[in-house]
Amino acid sequence: MVHDREEKINSILKAAVKVLAQKGYDRTTIADISQAANVARGALHYYFRDKEDLVTKALANSTSNMVQSSLEALKGESAEEIVDNEINVHKKIIHENSDFYSFLFEMWCVSRRSKKIKKEFINCQDKVITAIKQWLEIASKQGIIKVNLGESEALARALLGITDGLAFELIDHPEKLNDKNTWMPFKKMILAVLKE
């Protein structure tokens, strides 16, 4: 029973991300999300207090999933191997989950008008930054990369800005996703950070 409940909630959250990415927050209704999730509208009201509650939970869930996928790629014997792995995973995420970045940008916009969504947006960003910071510190202590540990949080913020910024750009220019000229400057910037 718990498994079915979690499965239904995950289905609703995934549908919410997709619909919100396509229609935007203001034009999305609970009915739109219930239809996309293929569940009764009452189920959404059963699991979520209102649209804002649903959206904040979709933001938290989707961000956690993306962080986990990204961090799994940050493995390798050298900074170059790690960056190549991260590029491949980032390309895959952008290709297979382009709705996530459209949704994320929409949530940033909505967070300017909703205190609840802003709080969750900042919370999600902080979790991502903490995860990147921890990875930087561990990889540095292992000697795989060289970073100033006193700057690890600032570096994490910069890396997040670069990766999210590139993802937003590629949403509008999907033809550039597999273009080496798109990724070479990205690789050089990240390597410069990781080889301080």
N, C-alpha and C positions, 0 to 999 in steps of 0.2 A: 504493500500500500504506500509506504514512504517513497519507494522507488518511482511509482507511478506519479505521485505528487511532485517529486523533484523533476521528473521528466516533463510533466506538463508545464511547470514553472519555467524550466529552461527553454521549452518550445515557445512560450509566450515572450520571454526575454529576447530570444533570437528574432522573433517576428517583430518585436518592438524596434529593435535596432534597424532592421531592414526597412520598415515602414517610415520610421523617423528620418532615416537617411534619405529616403526618396521624397517624402512629402514635407518634411520639416515639422517642428514641434507644434506650431500654431495651427497647421492644417491637418494634423493627425488627430484622429478621434479614437476612443476606446473601441468603438465598433470596427474601425479599420484594423486595429491590432488583433482583435478577437477573430476577425475574418482571416487575416494572414496566418494566425496561429492555428486556425481551424478548431477553435474552441468556442463554447458559448460565451456571450458577453458577460453573463453572470459569473463565470469562472474568474474573469479578470477582477471583478469587484470582490470576489471571495479571497483572492490571493493578494490583492493590492488595494490600498485605501482609495487612491485616485490616480489620475494620469501622472502627476508629479512623482508619486511614490513609485509607480511602475518605471518611470524614466530613470529615476536615481538608481533603482535596483538593476536596470538594464545597463546603465553606465558602469556600475561597480562590477557586474558579472563579466561584461565584455572586456573591460580593461584587465581584469585578472586573467582572463583567457589569453589575451594578447601578450601580456607580460610573461606568462609562463612559456608561451611559444617562442618568444624572443630570447629569453634567458637560456633556454635549452640549446640555442645555437651558439652561445658564447663559450664555446669549447675549442680547444686547439693547443698546439705546442708552441705557437708563435703568434705575435700580434697580427701578422699577415693572414695566417690561417683563420684566426678568430674573425677578422674583418670580412674575409671572403665568405665564411659561414654565415655571418650576420647579414651580409648583402643577399645571399641566396634565400635566407629565411624571410628577410624583409620583402624581397620581390614576391615570394610565395604568399605572404600575408596580404600584400597589396593586391595581388592578382585574385586570390581566393576570398578575401574579406574586404573588398574595397568599400563595402557599406560601413564598415567599422570607422574608417577615417572620415567619411561624410557625416556619420552619426556623431563622432567626436567633435568635429568642427561645429556642428549644429548645437551640441551640448555646451560648447564654449560660448556660442552666441546667446543661448537661452540662459546661461549662468549669469549673464549681465542683468537679467530681469527677475530671476528666481533665486532667493536666498538659499532655499533647500537644495536646488540643483547646483548652485555655486559651491556650497559646502561639500557636496559629494564630488564635484569636479576637482576641487582642490585636494580633497582626500585621495582621489584616484591618482592625481598627478604626484602627490607626495609618496604614495606607495610605489609608483614606477621609479621615481627618483631614488628612493631608498633602496630598491632592488638593484638598480644600476650602480649606485654608490657601493653597496656591499660587494657586488661582482668586481668592480674596479679594485677595491681594497684586497680582496682575496687573490685575484689574478696578479696584482702587484707584489703581494707577499710571497707568492709562488715563483716570482721572477719571470712570468710570462710577458708582462707588460711593465712599463716604467711610468708611474704617475706619482705626483706629489700628493701624499695621502691627505695633507691639509687642504687640498683643493678638490678632493674627490666629490663632494656634493656639487660644487660649481661645475665640475666636469660632467657629472651626471645630468645636470640641467642643460648644459650645452649639447650633449649627445642626444638627449630627448628632443630638444628644439630642432636639431639637424634632421633627425629621422622623421619626426612628425611633419616638419616643413617640406621635406622631400616627398613624403607620402601625399600630402595635400596637393602638391604640384602634379604628381603623377595621376591623381584622380582626374584632373582636367586634361592630361596629356598621356593617356594610357599607351600610346604608341612608343613612348620613351622608356617604358618599363624594362625592356631588354636591350636598350641601347647602351653600349659600353661607355659612350661619352657622357651619359647620365651618371654612371656609377664611379668612373675614375676619379673625378674631383671629390666625391663623397669618400671614397677609399683613402685618398691622400689626406683629407682633413682628419678622418678618424685615426689613421695611423700616426699623424703628427701629434695628436692628443695622447695616444697610447704609448708613444716612444719618447716622451718628453726628454 
